[in-house]
């Protein structure tokens, strides 16, 4: 099966390349700030499956660059989906928990109302709308708190800070499911292969288990890394950022399990795998 992946160096794209023989397109081959190039790349490659693992992910900078974020996260996936629809190719697209407003304490289902609280979330929601409007065979996978041994993420930031600090303050009133990029990549491949076999696709959630706060996540990272750095929990108000963050990032992943047999990933095991991989680099 010929799989075309948009993205080559991002966390999920890197894991996709490690798991399967894919054609991974970087910015040189397909510049998402020029959405028309995405459709051209799909037509030129004639793949059996397309996965979009590329995105504008600078959440705070998006507050000043919302137009650019919307082109990359909104218009480009729409162009991909339209090309796939025209050619009859299944399309998988990665989205985010940031399409929700972050209120409440219960896990959000795919069918729950969306209301992004920042520019990044609005740009990703625009992508979802564009993909669905294309009318083809598509699957949108919302996920949260992605981490790996690659790129920039919370695990690597905590390890870097603990190199020089023996105590940290970390937000404790934002709750969600940390998700290993390797598990997201595996889920996308499972979904994509099922779609090639005729599954219609749809809108799904996937996040790691159990749900925790950022402070709890940090403590587990240090425990598994054997570091003595202590973590004091603080409220969101004590750590202001340009972009608002949702306090409730819990995702209901039941539909993904019932339709594809994909269980929520144990992010703690994922942390151990990432730490081992970092030791070997």
SULKANOR-V292584 format. One record per backbone hydrogen bond with DSSP energy under -1.0 kcal/mol. NH is the residue of the N-H (numbers start at 1). CO is the residue of the C=O. If there is no record, write none. Layout:
# SULKANOR-V292584
NH_CO, NH_CO
This chain:
# SULKANOR-V292584
4_49, 5_23, 6_51, 7_25, 14_10, 15_11, 16_12, 17_13, 18_14, 19_15, 20_16, 22_20, 23_3, 25_5, 30_26, 34_31, 37_34, 38_35, 40_36, 41_37, 42_38, 43_39, 44_40, 45_41, 46_42, 48_2, 49_2, 50_90, 51_4, 52_92, 53_6, 59_57, 62_58, 63_60, 64_61, 65_61, 69_65, 70_66, 71_67, 72_68, 73_69, 74_70, 75_70, 76_71, 78_74, 79_75, 80_76, 81_77, 82_78, 83_79, 84_80, 85_81, 86_82, 87_83, 88_84, 89_84, 91_137, 92_50, 93_139, 94_52, 95_141, 97_143, 99_96, 100_97, 108_250, 112_109, 115_99, 122_118, 123_119, 124_120, 125_121, 126_122, 127_123, 128_124, 129_125, 130_126, 131_127, 132_128, 133_129, 134_130, 135_132, 139_91, 140_202, 141_93, 142_204, 143_95, 147_179, 157_153, 158_154, 159_155, 160_156, 161_157, 162_158, 164_161, 165_161, 168_230, 170_232, 172_234, 175_247, 176_212, 179_145, 181_147, 184_180, 185_181, 186_182, 187_183, 188_184, 189_185, 190_186, 191_187, 192_188, 193_189, 194_190, 195_191, 196_192, 197_193, 198_195, 199_194, 202_138, 204_140, 206_142, 209_265, 212_176, 215_171, 217_213, 218_214, 219_215, 220_216, 221_217, 222_218, 223_219, 224_220, 225_221, 227_222, 230_166, 232_168, 234_170, 238_235, 239_236, 248_102, 249_175, 252_108, 257_253, 258_254, 259_255, 260_256, 261_257, 262_256, 267_209, 267_265, 270_266, 271_267, 272_268, 273_269, 274_270, 275_271, 276_272, 277_273, 278_274, 279_275, 280_276, 281_278
